[in-house]
Amino acid sequence: MKKIEKEIEKYLDEIRPALKNHGGDLNLKSIDQKKGIIRIELIGGCAHCQMADVTIKAGIEAYLKQHLSWLKKVEAI
């Protein structure tokens, strides 16, 4: 695992308990540092939740942007 992946996984591990409280989780799928995009897959209860877009933008993306200066957006695949 590359250094950037380890760093991102560390931050995602801090988010995971909140997702797991709602029966879900996420997987890191890809990182495009040049474009500033991280792609994730929501799984479990989060995969089909009506609030998934809010969770991604207001939760996951906002949190990661606090720690990763190069990040522009988080996309769900």
Backbone bond lengths (Angstrom), bond angles and torsions (degrees), N, CA, C in turn:
res aa  C-N    CA-C-N  psi(-1)  N-CA   C-N-CA  omega(-1)  CA-C   N-CA-C  phi
1 M - - - 1.464 - - 1.533 108.03 -
2 K 1.307 115.70 135.19 1.460 120.99 -179.38 1.523 110.98 -74.53
3 K 1.299 115.25 160.53 1.467 121.36 -178.23 1.530 111.76 -57.30
4 I 1.338 116.91 -43.74 1.471 120.00 -178.27 1.528 110.13 -65.74
5 E 1.335 117.61 -37.57 1.462 120.64 177.63 1.527 110.73 -63.34
6 K 1.314 116.59 -43.41 1.468 120.59 178.44 1.515 111.09 -60.91
7 E 1.328 116.03 -41.60 1.466 120.06 179.92 1.521 110.99 -63.52
8 I 1.328 116.18 -45.99 1.465 120.63 -179.45 1.527 110.25 -65.69
9 E 1.320 117.63 -42.98 1.465 120.72 178.64 1.529 110.77 -60.58
10 K 1.320 117.08 -35.76 1.469 120.62 177.81 1.533 109.77 -60.41
11 Y 1.329 116.73 -45.75 1.464 120.22 179.04 1.530 111.30 -68.32
12 L 1.334 117.37 -38.64 1.464 120.25 178.18 1.525 111.09 -64.89
13 D 1.333 116.61 -34.97 1.466 119.90 177.00 1.526 111.83 -63.31
14 E 1.326 117.12 -26.44 1.467 120.96 176.97 1.528 111.07 -75.67
15 I 1.319 117.07 -24.50 1.467 123.32 -179.79 1.530 111.46 -87.79
16 R 1.304 116.69 -32.70 1.466 122.01 -172.31 1.535 115.34 -52.34
17 P 1.332 120.29 -40.67 1.468 118.04 -179.51 1.534 113.46 -56.65
18 A 1.311 117.70 -37.72 1.470 120.49 178.29 1.524 110.72 -65.32
19 L 1.327 117.11 -40.20 1.466 120.55 178.32 1.525 110.71 -67.61
20 K 1.330 115.82 -41.69 1.465 120.34 -178.90 1.525 112.06 -66.03
21 N 1.327 117.40 -28.38 1.465 121.00 175.39 1.518 111.77 -63.18
22 H 1.333 116.58 -21.34 1.463 122.09 179.56 1.524 111.52 -107.74
23 G 1.332 116.70 15.44 1.459 120.83 176.35 1.516 114.39 80.33
24 G 1.310 117.88 19.17 1.460 120.13 -178.21 1.509 113.54 -128.78
25 D 1.302 114.54 -172.85 1.461 122.81 178.19 1.524 106.94 -168.94
26 L 1.323 115.76 -173.86 1.458 120.41 177.35 1.512 109.90 -147.63
27 N 1.330 114.28 157.52 1.461 122.06 174.40 1.519 108.10 -123.17
28 L 1.306 116.95 137.14 1.456 122.32 173.06 1.514 107.37 -77.21
29 K 1.316 117.90 122.52 1.460 121.61 -176.18 1.523 112.61 -103.22
30 S 1.341 118.17 -42.54 1.458 119.54 179.76 1.520 110.92 -159.94
31 I 1.321 113.78 158.12 1.463 121.73 179.06 1.518 107.42 -131.59
32 D 1.322 116.60 125.04 1.463 121.59 173.30 1.525 106.49 -120.81
33 Q 1.317 115.06 88.23 1.462 120.13 -174.54 1.524 111.36 -66.51
34 K 1.334 118.20 -32.24 1.468 121.28 179.69 1.524 111.44 -64.53
35 K 1.335 116.23 -39.99 1.471 120.71 179.14 1.524 111.81 -89.22
36 G 1.331 117.21 -12.20 1.459 121.03 179.60 1.514 114.05 77.09
37 I 1.337 116.05 34.07 1.472 120.42 -175.15 1.525 110.33 -123.21
38 I 1.324 114.68 134.22 1.459 122.28 170.01 1.516 106.59 -116.47
39 R 1.334 116.24 132.07 1.458 121.01 178.06 1.527 108.77 -109.85
40 I 1.319 114.43 132.57 1.458 121.28 -179.98 1.517 109.90 -127.32
41 E 1.308 114.92 162.13 1.460 121.84 173.70 1.523 107.24 -120.64
42 L 1.318 115.90 121.82 1.461 120.33 173.87 1.520 108.06 -82.12
43 I 1.329 116.34 137.87 1.458 120.26 -178.75 1.526 109.94 -131.11
44 G 1.319 115.71 168.42 1.462 120.80 -179.91 1.522 111.03 66.60
45 G 1.316 115.66 -141.40 1.457 121.77 -177.80 1.517 113.80 -61.80
46 C 1.323 117.27 -23.81 1.468 120.98 -178.53 1.529 112.67 -79.04
47 A 1.334 117.06 -21.36 1.461 121.17 -173.65 1.526 113.03 -61.48
48 H 1.313 117.30 -36.61 1.472 120.30 -174.94 1.521 112.49 -121.63
49 C 1.300 116.01 17.82 1.462 121.10 -179.05 1.528 110.43 -71.92
50 Q 1.316 115.70 141.85 1.471 120.71 177.36 1.524 112.03 -64.36
51 M 1.304 117.11 -23.31 1.467 121.47 -178.06 1.529 112.69 -96.40
52 A 1.319 118.41 11.91 1.464 121.87 -176.63 1.523 111.97 -58.21
53 D 1.330 117.83 -42.59 1.471 120.23 -179.95 1.528 111.25 -62.93
54 V 1.315 116.30 -40.11 1.469 120.78 178.24 1.532 109.67 -66.47
55 T 1.323 116.05 -42.30 1.463 120.39 178.60 1.523 110.43 -59.03
56 I 1.321 116.36 -43.21 1.464 119.98 -178.73 1.522 111.26 -67.65
57 K 1.318 118.05 -51.47 1.470 121.25 -174.27 1.527 112.90 -75.67
58 A 1.311 117.14 -52.93 1.472 120.81 -174.31 1.522 112.35 -82.82
59 G 1.305 116.73 -19.20 1.458 120.03 -178.15 1.515 112.22 -105.62
60 I 1.321 115.98 -75.67 1.465 121.71 -172.98 1.525 111.77 -65.15
61 E 1.330 117.03 -52.62 1.468 120.22 -178.18 1.530 111.44 -62.06
62 A 1.302 117.31 -46.08 1.469 120.90 -179.63 1.525 110.95 -60.36
63 Y 1.323 116.75 -42.41 1.467 120.71 179.84 1.530 110.91 -64.93
64 L 1.325 116.38 -47.13 1.461 119.46 -178.36 1.528 112.43 -65.48
65 K 1.331 116.48 -35.46 1.466 119.56 178.23 1.526 112.35 -62.81
66 Q 1.310 117.42 -27.61 1.465 121.24 177.02 1.530 111.31 -66.02
67 H 1.336 115.94 -25.14 1.462 120.98 -173.94 1.527 114.23 -111.25
68 L 1.310 117.47 -20.31 1.467 121.75 -175.88 1.530 109.07 -121.65
69 S 1.312 117.02 99.62 1.465 121.46 -174.17 1.529 113.34 -63.28
70 W 1.297 118.15 -24.36 1.455 122.20 -177.93 1.530 113.23 -84.22
71 L 1.326 117.87 -12.52 1.471 121.38 -174.01 1.525 111.41 -73.75
72 K 1.349 114.19 130.00 1.471 121.44 176.24 1.521 111.60 -105.16
73 K 1.349 116.22 -37.75 1.471 118.15 179.85 1.512 111.64 -160.96
74 V 1.318 113.81 156.77 1.460 122.97 173.33 1.513 106.41 -113.37
75 E 1.330 115.52 129.88 1.461 121.14 179.95 1.525 109.67 -116.92
76 A 1.315 115.84 142.60 1.468 121.37 173.58 1.511 108.59 -94.36
77 I 1.324 114.94 139.86 1.480 118.33 177.05 1.503 108.87 -120.47
